[in-house]
Amino acid sequence: MLPSIPAFTLAALSLAAAPASHDLGAVRVEVGEPFVINQSDTQRCWFPSLLTHVGERKLVLVHGTGADVVESTEGTDARGGGGLAVIVTEDGGHTWSKPMIRSEFPCPWIRLRDGTFLGISQAYPDYVKENEQLALTRLATSRDGIQCEISPATVDSSPYKFTRGAEGTKKWCGMTFCRSLIEALDGSLLAHMYGRFKGDALDRSILMRSTDCGRSWKYYSTIGYDPTVGGEGLNEPCMVRLANQSLFCFMRNDSGKPMFHSRSTDDGNTWSKPERMPEKYASMSVHPDLTLMKNGVLACRAGRPKCQLALSTAPDGTSWTDPIIIFAGPSNGTVLDCGSTCYGAIREVASDTLLYVHDITPAGWNMPERGKFHQIVGRFITVKKK
């Protein structure tokens, strides 16, 4: 393990500190002090994700350094930066390695039942010129969760057709893999994509299925699409398997607007009609992440214009606690400039304990200035059922 970055609190950034204790009825929550995992004043540190546990206490954190999360994944960015920073903890988040910059690293990511690892590139797949229903993405396999072998994989949208985009010699289809990759009950793989098929008025969230360990993916089902829903549509899906084996999914609609949720009781083949969360969850609007804790509590982190956490003890995720603010500033008062992209991730790292990570971006969407660091920040949050 390389030397860790010293942890320190962030009072200098005028953090709107989260209260230490929250009594939320069925659960009690203790929010720990923030600590810095990585920082830079010469390149961006933002859009963090925590990948599936590599070991009992070993986690991999990946964050972008490019102009946005997809350009970071593609490894090139004419507007400054490019590539992904990969950081490892061997002790559940207490200490971290120095960042390794990779031109590509898979996200989403899964540890299979046999102990091997598999991931898919989040970069937009390249479309095949002669076929509007076929695209090519990149599949990663690994034995240790860090060193990867990359190979091509096909993506089949039948019966739909991909939309297409192009910039210079780069050509891509209008769908990207996102966040969730799980094993189905029958042993196949299920992965989210979102974007637009040909003729779509707004974004949709879909489920893809692979029966050959990720070498080929075929359209399986639409989780959510409604051309009248407004905003961006339904995108950035995140899915979790509940204790009753059903699937639960949150989807983004727009910055500063409540997310939608849907459920599947047949392992992703069909989904309930997406329902909008109540207005009090409007600031939990982008990049949801879900973790089912060992104590039975379902945890969701999301944000914009604040980084927040909500919890559910309902077996099907039908009811949620009021959101807890984890980070809320500094801000100029606009949805898109709140001192963070409000992208982040959560994982359970010990009994009743979550690791919550997010970014802090004092330069907003611009490159950081000297002495004003972009940061990836973590907190430990204890969640106990009463």
C-alpha positions as CSV (number, residue, x, y, z in Angstrom):
1,M,0.0,0.0,0.0
2,L,1.3,3.4,-0.9
3,P,1.4,6.1,1.7
4,S,-2.1,7.4,2.5
5,I,-3.2,11.0,2.1
6,P,-3.6,12.5,5.6
7,A,-7.2,12.9,6.7
8,F,-8.3,16.4,7.8
9,T,-11.5,18.3,8.4
10,L,-12.6,20.8,5.9
11,A,-13.5,23.9,8.0
12,A,-11.6,26.1,5.7
13,L,-14.1,25.4,3.0
14,S,-17.0,26.7,5.1
15,L,-18.8,23.3,5.0
16,A,-22.4,23.4,6.0
17,A,-21.7,20.7,8.6
18,A,-24.1,17.8,8.8
19,P,-25.5,17.4,12.4
20,A,-23.7,14.5,14.1
21,S,-26.9,12.6,15.1
22,H,-30.2,12.0,13.5
23,D,-33.2,10.2,15.0
24,L,-35.3,9.1,12.0
25,G,-37.9,6.9,13.7
26,A,-36.9,3.4,12.9
27,V,-33.2,4.2,12.5
28,R,-30.6,6.3,14.3
29,V,-27.8,7.8,12.2
30,E,-24.4,9.2,13.3
31,V,-22.5,11.2,10.6
32,G,-18.8,11.3,11.0
33,E,-16.3,14.1,10.2
34,P,-15.2,14.5,6.6
35,F,-11.8,13.5,5.4
36,V,-9.9,14.0,2.1
37,I,-9.2,11.0,-0.1
38,N,-7.6,12.9,-3.0
39,Q,-7.2,16.5,-4.1
40,S,-5.7,18.6,-6.8
41,D,-5.4,22.2,-7.9
42,T,-4.0,21.4,-11.3
43,Q,-6.7,18.9,-12.6
44,R,-10.2,18.0,-11.8
45,C,-11.2,15.6,-9.0
46,W,-14.8,14.8,-9.4
47,F,-17.6,12.3,-10.3
48,P,-16.4,9.5,-7.8
49,S,-17.7,6.0,-7.8
50,L,-17.0,3.1,-5.4
51,L,-16.7,-0.2,-7.1
52,T,-17.9,-3.5,-5.8
53,H,-15.9,-4.8,-2.8
54,V,-12.6,-6.4,-4.0
55,G,-12.3,-8.0,-0.6
56,E,-13.7,-7.8,2.9
57,R,-12.1,-4.5,3.6
58,K,-10.7,-3.6,0.1
59,L,-12.5,-1.1,-2.1
60,V,-11.6,0.7,-5.3
61,L,-12.6,4.3,-5.8
62,V,-12.6,5.8,-9.3
63,H,-13.0,9.4,-10.2
64,G,-12.8,11.5,-13.3
65,T,-10.2,14.1,-14.2
66,G,-11.7,15.2,-17.6
67,A,-14.4,17.7,-18.5
68,D,-17.1,15.2,-17.6
69,V,-17.5,11.7,-16.4
70,V,-17.8,10.2,-19.9
71,E,-14.8,12.1,-21.4
72,S,-12.8,11.1,-18.3
73,T,-13.7,7.4,-19.1
74,E,-12.6,7.8,-22.7
75,G,-9.2,9.0,-21.5
76,T,-8.9,12.1,-23.7
77,D,-10.2,15.6,-23.2
78,A,-9.1,18.7,-25.2
79,R,-10.6,21.0,-22.5
80,G,-8.1,19.9,-19.8
81,G,-7.4,16.7,-18.1
82,G,-8.5,13.2,-19.1
83,G,-8.3,9.7,-17.8
84,L,-9.5,8.2,-14.5
85,A,-7.9,8.2,-11.1
86,V,-7.9,4.8,-9.4
87,I,-7.5,4.8,-5.6
88,V,-7.5,1.7,-3.3
89,T,-8.2,1.2,0.3
90,E,-7.3,-2.0,2.1
91,D,-8.9,-1.1,5.4
92,G,-12.5,-0.1,4.6
93,G,-11.7,3.6,3.8
94,H,-9.5,4.6,6.7
95,T,-6.3,5.0,4.5
96,W,-6.0,5.2,0.7
97,S,-3.3,4.6,-1.8
98,K,-1.9,7.4,-4.0
99,P,-4.0,7.7,-7.2
100,M,-3.1,5.7,-10.3
101,I,-4.1,7.5,-13.5
102,R,-5.6,5.1,-16.1
103,S,-6.7,5.9,-19.6
104,E,-9.5,3.5,-19.0
105,F,-11.1,1.6,-16.1
106,P,-14.3,-0.3,-16.1
107,C,-17.4,1.2,-14.4
108,P,-19.9,-0.5,-13.7
109,W,-18.1,-3.4,-12.1
110,I,-19.0,-6.7,-10.5
111,R,-17.4,-9.5,-8.5
112,L,-18.7,-12.8,-9.9
113,R,-19.6,-15.8,-7.8
114,D,-16.3,-17.5,-8.8
115,G,-14.3,-14.6,-7.4
116,T,-13.3,-13.1,-10.7
117,F,-14.1,-9.5,-11.7
118,L,-15.9,-8.1,-14.7
119,G,-16.5,-4.5,-15.8
120,I,-17.9,-2.5,-18.7
121,S,-16.6,0.8,-20.1
122,Q,-18.9,3.8,-19.4
123,A,-17.7,5.5,-22.5
124,Y,-20.4,5.7,-25.2
125,P,-20.1,2.5,-27.3
126,D,-18.9,2.8,-30.9
127,Y,-21.7,2.2,-33.4
128,V,-21.3,-0.2,-36.3
129,K,-21.8,1.7,-39.5
130,E,-23.8,-0.9,-41.3
131,N,-26.1,-1.8,-38.5
132,E,-28.2,0.7,-36.5
133,Q,-28.9,-2.0,-33.8
134,L,-25.3,-3.0,-33.1
135,A,-22.5,-1.2,-31.2
136,L,-19.2,-2.1,-29.7
137,T,-18.0,-1.5,-26.2
138,R,-15.1,-2.6,-24.0
139,L,-15.2,-5.4,-21.5
140,A,-12.7,-5.7,-18.7
141,T,-11.8,-8.9,-16.8
142,S,-9.6,-9.1,-13.7
143,R,-8.4,-11.5,-11.0
144,D,-7.5,-8.8,-8.4
145,G,-10.0,-6.1,-9.2
146,I,-7.3,-3.6,-10.3
147,Q,-5.2,-5.0,-13.2
148,C,-7.5,-5.5,-16.2
149,E,-7.5,-7.3,-19.5
150,I,-9.6,-5.4,-22.1
151,S,-11.5,-7.0,-24.9
152,P,-14.4,-6.0,-27.2
153,A,-18.0,-6.7,-26.5
154,T,-21.1,-6.3,-28.7
155,V,-24.3,-4.4,-27.7
156,D,-27.5,-5.3,-29.5
157,S,-30.5,-2.9,-29.2
158,S,-33.0,-5.0,-31.1
159,P,-35.9,-4.3,-31.6
160,Y,-34.9,-0.6,-31.2
161,K,-32.3,1.4,-33.2
162,F,-29.5,3.4,-31.7
163,T,-29.2,7.1,-32.1
164,R,-25.8,8.2,-33.3
165,G,-23.3,11.0,-32.7
166,A,-19.9,11.9,-34.1
167,E,-17.0,14.2,-33.4
168,G,-14.0,14.0,-35.7
169,T,-13.1,10.3,-36.1
170,K,-15.0,9.3,-33.0
171,K,-18.5,7.8,-33.6
172,W,-20.8,6.6,-30.8
173,C,-24.3,5.4,-30.2
174,G,-26.6,7.4,-27.9
175,M,-26.7,4.9,-25.0
176,T,-24.1,4.4,-22.3
177,F,-23.7,1.8,-19.5
178,C,-24.2,3.2,-16.1
179,R,-23.8,2.3,-12.4
180,S,-25.4,-1.1,-11.9
181,L,-24.1,-4.5,-13.0
182,I,-25.5,-7.5,-11.2
183,E,-25.9,-11.3,-11.5
184,A,-29.4,-12.4,-12.4
185,L,-31.0,-15.3,-10.5
186,D,-30.4,-17.6,-13.5
187,G,-26.6,-16.7,-13.6
188,S,-26.8,-14.3,-16.5
189,L,-25.6,-10.7,-16.1
190,L,-27.9,-7.6,-16.0
191,A,-26.6,-4.1,-16.6
192,H,-28.1,-0.6,-16.9
193,M,-27.8,1.7,-19.9
194,Y,-29.5,5.0,-20.5
195,G,-29.9,7.5,-23.4
196,R,-32.1,7.6,-26.4
197,F,-33.2,5.2,-29.0
198,K,-34.1,6.4,-32.5
199,G,-37.4,8.4,-32.2
200,D,-37.2,8.9,-28.4
201,A,-38.1,12.4,-27.3
202,L,-36.3,12.1,-23.9
203,D,-33.9,9.8,-22.2
204,R,-34.9,6.3,-21.2
205,S,-33.4,3.8,-18.7
206,I,-33.0,0.2,-19.9
207,L,-31.7,-3.2,-18.8
208,M,-29.3,-5.2,-20.9
209,R,-28.6,-8.9,-20.5
210,S,-25.6,-11.1,-21.2
211,T,-25.5,-14.9,-21.1
212,D,-21.9,-15.2,-22.1
213,C,-20.0,-13.5,-19.3
214,G,-20.3,-10.0,-20.8
215,R,-18.9,-10.7,-24.3
216,S,-22.3,-9.8,-25.8
217,W,-25.2,-7.7,-24.5
218,K,-28.8,-7.7,-25.7
219,Y,-31.7,-5.4,-24.9
220,Y,-33.8,-7.0,-22.2
221,S,-36.3,-4.4,-20.9
222,T,-37.1,-0.8,-20.5
223,I,-37.2,0.3,-16.8
224,G,-38.5,3.8,-17.5
225,Y,-39.5,5.9,-20.5
226,D,-42.2,8.6,-20.7
227,P,-42.0,11.3,-23.4
228,T,-44.3,13.5,-21.2
229,V,-42.3,13.3,-18.0
230,G,-40.3,16.5,-18.7
231,G,-36.7,17.4,-17.8
232,E,-34.1,15.0,-19.3
233,G,-36.4,12.0,-19.2
234,L,-35.4,9.1,-17.0
235,N,-31.6,8.4,-16.8
236,E,-28.7,7.6,-14.5
237,P,-30.4,4.5,-13.2
238,C,-29.2,2.6,-10.1
239,M,-30.5,-0.8,-9.2
240,V,-30.3,-3.0,-6.1
241,R,-31.5,-6.5,-5.3
242,L,-33.7,-6.5,-2.2
243,A,-34.0,-9.1,0.5
244,N,-37.2,-10.5,-1.1
245,Q,-35.1,-10.9,-4.4
246,S,-37.1,-8.2,-6.2
247,L,-35.1,-5.4,-8.0
248,F,-35.5,-1.8,-7.0
249,C,-34.3,1.1,-9.3
250,F,-34.0,4.9,-8.9
251,M,-33.7,7.1,-11.9
252,R,-32.7,10.8,-12.4
253,N,-35.2,13.1,-14.1
254,D,-33.4,16.5,-13.9
255,S,-31.2,18.6,-11.6
256,G,-33.2,19.9,-8.7
257,K,-36.2,17.6,-9.3
258,P,-37.2,14.4,-7.5
259,M,-36.1,11.1,-8.8
260,F,-38.4,8.3,-10.1
261,H,-38.4,4.7,-8.9
262,S,-39.5,1.4,-10.3
263,R,-39.6,-2.2,-9.2
264,S,-39.3,-5.6,-10.9
265,T,-40.6,-8.9,-9.4
266,D,-39.4,-11.1,-12.3
267,D,-35.7,-10.4,-12.2
268,G,-35.8,-7.4,-14.6
269,N,-38.0,-8.8,-17.3
270,T,-40.8,-6.3,-16.6
271,W,-41.0,-3.2,-14.4
272,S,-43.6,-1.2,-12.6
273,K,-44.6,2.2,-13.9
274,P,-42.1,4.7,-12.7
275,E,-43.3,6.9,-9.8
276,R,-41.9,10.3,-8.8
277,M,-40.6,10.8,-5.3
278,P,-42.3,13.5,-3.2
279,E,-41.1,17.1,-3.6
280,K,-39.2,17.0,-0.3
281,Y,-36.6,14.9,-2.2
282,A,-36.1,17.4,-4.9
283,S,-32.5,18.0,-3.9
284,M,-31.8,14.3,-4.2
285,S,-31.9,14.6,-7.9
286,V,-28.8,13.1,-9.6
287,H,-26.5,10.1,-9.6
288,P,-28.3,7.8,-7.1
289,D,-26.4,5.0,-5.5
290,L,-28.1,2.2,-3.5
291,T,-26.8,-0.2,-0.9
292,L,-28.8,-2.8,1.0
293,M,-27.1,-3.0,4.4
294,K,-26.7,-6.3,6.4
295,N,-29.0,-4.9,9.0
296,G,-31.8,-4.7,6.4
297,V,-31.7,-0.9,5.9
298,L,-31.8,0.3,2.3
299,A,-29.6,3.3,1.9
300,C,-29.6,5.8,-1.0
301,R,-27.3,8.7,-1.7
302,A,-28.0,11.3,-4.3
303,G,-27.7,15.0,-4.6
304,R,-27.9,18.4,-6.3
305,P,-28.1,21.0,-5.1
306,K,-27.0,19.1,-1.9
307,C,-25.3,15.8,-1.2
308,Q,-27.8,13.8,0.8
309,L,-28.7,10.4,2.2
310,A,-32.1,8.8,2.7
311,L,-32.9,5.4,4.3
312,S,-35.7,2.9,4.0
313,T,-36.7,0.0,6.3
314,A,-39.6,-1.0,4.1
315,P,-38.9,-4.4,2.5
316,D,-39.8,-3.1,-1.0
317,G,-38.4,0.5,-0.7
318,T,-41.8,2.1,-0.7
319,S,-41.2,4.5,2.1
320,W,-38.1,6.6,3.0
321,T,-36.9,8.8,5.8
322,D,-36.5,12.5,5.3
323,P,-33.2,13.2,3.6
324,I,-30.1,14.0,5.6
325,I,-27.9,16.8,4.3
326,I,-24.2,15.5,4.1
327,F,-22.8,18.5,2.2
328,A,-24.5,21.8,1.2
329,G,-22.0,24.4,0.1
330,P,-20.5,26.8,-0.4
331,S,-22.9,27.9,-3.0
332,N,-24.0,30.9,-5.1
333,G,-27.6,29.7,-4.7
334,T,-28.0,28.0,-8.1
335,V,-28.8,24.3,-8.6
336,L,-25.7,23.7,-10.7
337,D,-23.2,25.6,-8.5
338,C,-23.3,24.2,-5.0
339,G,-19.6,23.5,-4.5
340,S,-20.0,20.0,-5.7
341,T,-21.3,18.1,-8.8
342,C,-23.2,16.1,-6.1
343,Y,-22.1,12.9,-7.7
344,G,-21.0,10.3,-5.2
345,A,-21.2,6.7,-3.9
346,I,-21.9,4.7,-0.8
347,R,-20.8,1.2,0.4
348,E,-21.2,-0.7,3.6
349,V,-17.6,-1.1,5.0
350,A,-18.4,-2.5,8.5
351,S,-21.4,-3.6,10.5
352,D,-23.9,-0.8,10.5
353,T,-21.4,1.6,8.8
354,L,-21.5,3.3,5.4
355,L,-18.7,5.0,3.6
356,Y,-20.1,8.0,1.8
357,V,-17.9,9.7,-0.8
358,H,-18.5,12.9,-2.9
359,D,-16.6,15.7,-4.6
360,I,-16.0,19.3,-3.7
361,T,-15.4,21.6,-6.6
362,P,-14.8,25.3,-5.5
363,A,-14.2,26.2,-9.2
364,G,-17.6,24.9,-10.2
365,W,-17.5,23.3,-13.6
366,N,-14.2,25.0,-14.5
367,M,-10.6,23.8,-14.0
368,P,-9.4,24.3,-10.4
369,E,-7.3,27.4,-9.6
370,R,-4.0,27.2,-7.8
371,G,-4.6,26.9,-4.1
372,K,-8.3,26.1,-4.6
373,F,-8.4,22.3,-4.6
374,H,-10.9,20.0,-6.2
375,Q,-11.3,17.2,-3.6
376,I,-12.8,13.7,-3.2
377,V,-14.1,13.6,0.3
378,G,-15.3,10.7,2.5
379,R,-17.4,10.3,5.7
380,F,-18.2,7.3,7.8
381,I,-22.0,7.1,8.6
382,T,-23.4,4.8,11.3
383,V,-26.9,3.5,10.6
384,K,-28.6,1.4,13.4
385,K,-32.1,0.0,13.5
386,K,-33.9,0.6,16.8
